[in-house]
Amino acid sequence: MNIRYTRSGSTRAMGNVTLGAGLLISLLMVSPDNPSTGGYVLAGLLVLTGLGLRVEAAVLALREPGPGHPGVR
């Protein structure tokens, strides 16, 4: 098993989860009755974290050897 491939795949999945959670929180906070900004700050941090994880996964995937590389089984 290629550890780098597993790392990029799990990083991509975690980025998707945090992006989804941030967007879900921001959608749930859209209410004229509750004008608090705490939920939006949390949602923004989660979205930024998710984007960062997705970028990291893309960089890791670029540096991975392809399936025809002799070191990959």
N, C-alpha and C positions, 0 to 999 in steps of 0.2 A: 504494500500500500504506500502510495506517495504521500508523505506528510504535508508537503507544500500544497498539493491539490486539496487535501482535506481541509487545510487551513483556509485556503481561498474560498472554498465552498461554504464552510461554516461562517466565515466572515461575511460573505454575501448574504447568507440567510439571516444572520443577526442584524445586518443593515436593513433588510426588508422588514423584519419584525419591528425595529425601532422606528422606521419611517411610518409603518402602518399605525403603530401606537400613537405617534405624534400627531398624525393626521386625524386619527379617531378622536383624540382628546380635543384637538382644535375644533372639530365638527360638533362635539358635544358641548363645547363652551359657547357656541354661537347661540346666544339667547339674550334678548333685550332685558330680561328680568334680572340677570346676574352679570353686572359689568366688571367683575374682578379680573385682574390681569395675571394672577398667579398661574392659572391653567394655561394661558397663552405662552408664558415664559417657559413652563415645563414642556409644552408641545414644541416650541421652537428649539429648545435644547435637544429634545429627542430627534427632531427632524435633522438638525445639524449633525448630531452623532451618527444617525443613519446614513446621511450623505457621505460623511467621512469614512465610515466602514465600507460603503460601496466603492468609493474611490480606492481605498486600500486593497480591497479584493480585486479590483481591476488591475492594479499595479502588480499584485502577486501573481495574477493569472498571466500577465505578459511575460513574467520572468520564469514561468514554469516550462520545463522541457515538454515537447509535444509527444504524442503517443509513439512516434517512430524513433525516439531518442533511445540509444542503447542502455541508458541507466534506468529507464522506466520499465516496470514489469506489468 
